[in-house]
């Protein structure tokens, strides 16, 4: 009986250790996505409902490479929150390669997990604002309206 308890306790401790290590490990988004494999990026602005797509190689390269360079850390688990920019990445066949939310210059949300960095997403957000303003010139978005 004592051995079963020790085994059970060992399993619980191993699970806690694995989850703790996973939690503190940095996360890099799009690390399994090659820029060349992305055909379309769909951007949805949750502040105003604008939806746009870009197939420009320059846009795709800029967005993917700048997001891939950022190491994020897990901050918290939270259900139900508004969104700023939801990004969806598609390949040539229309298969979704990845999807996440850039909610602030320092926050990415994937599922229920909030990841943070040191405002390294600011340039990407500014780039997305520029894309949105080109697509919707009569309903311009300003950085100070978002943050």
C-alpha positions as CSV (number, residue, x, y, z in Angstrom):
1,X,0.0,0.0,0.0
2,X,2.8,2.4,0.9
3,X,4.5,1.7,-2.5
4,X,1.3,2.6,-4.4
5,X,1.2,5.9,-2.5
6,X,4.8,6.6,-3.3
7,X,4.3,5.8,-7.0
8,X,1.2,8.0,-7.1
9,X,3.0,10.8,-5.3
10,X,5.9,10.4,-7.8
11,X,3.6,10.6,-10.8
12,X,1.9,13.8,-9.4
13,X,5.3,15.4,-8.7
14,X,6.6,14.4,-12.2
15,X,3.5,16.0,-13.8
16,X,3.9,19.2,-11.7
17,X,7.6,19.3,-12.7
18,X,6.8,18.8,-16.4
19,X,4.1,21.5,-16.4
20,X,6.3,23.9,-14.5
21,X,9.2,23.5,-17.0
22,X,6.7,23.9,-19.9
23,X,5.3,27.0,-18.4
24,X,8.7,28.8,-17.9
25,X,10.0,27.8,-21.4
26,X,9.9,30.7,-23.8
27,X,7.5,30.4,-26.8
28,X,8.3,31.5,-30.3
29,X,5.4,31.9,-32.6
30,X,5.5,30.7,-36.2
31,X,8.7,28.8,-35.5
32,X,7.5,25.8,-37.6
33,X,6.3,28.1,-40.5
34,X,8.5,29.0,-43.3
35,X,7.9,32.5,-44.8
36,X,7.8,31.0,-48.3
37,X,5.0,28.6,-47.3
38,X,2.6,31.4,-46.3
39,X,0.5,32.5,-49.2
40,X,-2.1,34.6,-47.3
41,X,-2.3,36.4,-44.0
42,X,-5.8,37.3,-42.9
43,X,-6.0,40.2,-40.4
44,X,-9.1,40.9,-38.3
45,X,-9.3,44.1,-36.2
46,X,-11.5,43.3,-33.2
47,X,-11.8,47.0,-32.4
48,X,-13.8,47.9,-35.5
49,X,-14.6,44.7,-37.4
50,X,-12.2,45.4,-40.4
51,X,-11.0,42.2,-42.1
52,X,-8.3,42.2,-44.7
53,X,-6.0,39.8,-46.4
54,X,-2.5,40.3,-47.8
55,X,-0.8,38.2,-50.3
56,X,2.1,40.6,-50.8
57,X,5.4,38.8,-50.3
58,X,6.9,41.9,-48.7
59,X,4.0,42.1,-46.1
60,X,4.2,38.4,-45.4
61,X,7.9,38.4,-45.0
62,X,7.9,41.4,-42.7
63,X,5.1,40.1,-40.5
64,X,6.3,36.5,-40.2
65,X,10.0,37.3,-39.7
66,X,9.3,40.0,-37.1
67,X,7.0,37.7,-35.1
68,X,9.4,34.7,-35.4
69,X,12.2,36.8,-33.8
70,X,10.3,37.4,-30.6
71,X,10.6,35.1,-27.6
72,X,7.4,35.2,-25.5
73,X,6.8,34.1,-22.0
74,X,3.6,32.6,-20.7
75,X,1.9,35.0,-18.3
76,X,-1.6,33.8,-17.5
77,X,-4.6,31.8,-18.5
78,X,-7.7,33.8,-19.1
79,X,-11.0,33.1,-20.8
80,X,-13.1,35.7,-22.7
81,X,-11.2,38.9,-23.6
82,X,-11.6,41.3,-26.5
83,X,-9.2,41.2,-29.4
84,X,-7.1,43.7,-31.3
85,X,-5.6,41.9,-34.2
86,X,-6.4,38.3,-35.0
87,X,-3.9,36.9,-37.5
88,X,-4.5,33.7,-39.5
89,X,-1.7,32.3,-41.8
90,X,-2.7,30.2,-44.8
91,X,-0.6,28.1,-47.3
92,X,-1.2,27.8,-51.0
93,X,-3.9,25.1,-50.5
94,X,-5.8,27.2,-48.1
95,X,-4.7,25.2,-45.0
96,X,-4.5,27.3,-41.9
97,X,-0.9,27.2,-40.7
98,X,-1.4,29.2,-37.5
99,X,-3.7,31.6,-35.7
100,X,-3.3,33.9,-32.8
101,X,-4.1,37.3,-31.5
102,X,-1.8,40.3,-31.1
103,X,-3.7,42.1,-28.4
104,X,-1.1,44.7,-27.4
105,X,2.5,45.6,-28.2
106,X,3.5,43.1,-25.6
107,X,0.8,40.5,-25.7
108,X,0.0,37.5,-27.9
109,X,-3.0,35.3,-27.1
110,X,-3.2,31.8,-28.3
111,X,-6.2,29.8,-27.0
112,X,-6.6,30.8,-23.4
113,X,-2.9,31.5,-22.7
114,X,-1.5,35.1,-22.7
115,X,2.1,35.4,-23.7
116,X,4.1,38.5,-23.0
117,X,7.3,40.3,-24.3
118,X,8.9,43.7,-23.8
119,X,6.8,45.7,-26.4
120,X,8.6,43.9,-29.2
121,X,5.3,43.6,-31.1
122,X,4.9,47.4,-31.5
123,X,6.5,47.5,-35.0
124,X,4.3,44.6,-36.2
125,X,1.2,46.4,-34.8
126,X,2.2,49.6,-36.5
127,X,2.7,47.7,-39.7
128,X,-0.8,46.1,-39.4
129,X,-2.3,49.6,-38.7
130,X,-0.7,50.8,-42.0
131,X,-2.1,47.8,-43.9
132,X,-5.5,48.4,-42.4
133,X,-5.4,52.2,-43.3
134,X,-4.5,51.3,-46.9
135,X,-7.4,48.9,-47.1
136,X,-9.9,51.2,-45.4
137,X,-8.7,54.8,-46.2
138,X,-12.1,56.3,-45.2
139,X,-12.0,54.7,-41.7
140,X,-8.4,55.3,-40.6
141,X,-7.0,53.7,-37.4
142,X,-4.5,55.7,-35.3
143,X,-2.0,54.1,-33.0
144,X,-3.2,56.3,-30.1
145,X,-6.7,55.0,-30.6
146,X,-5.5,51.5,-29.8
147,X,-2.7,52.2,-27.3
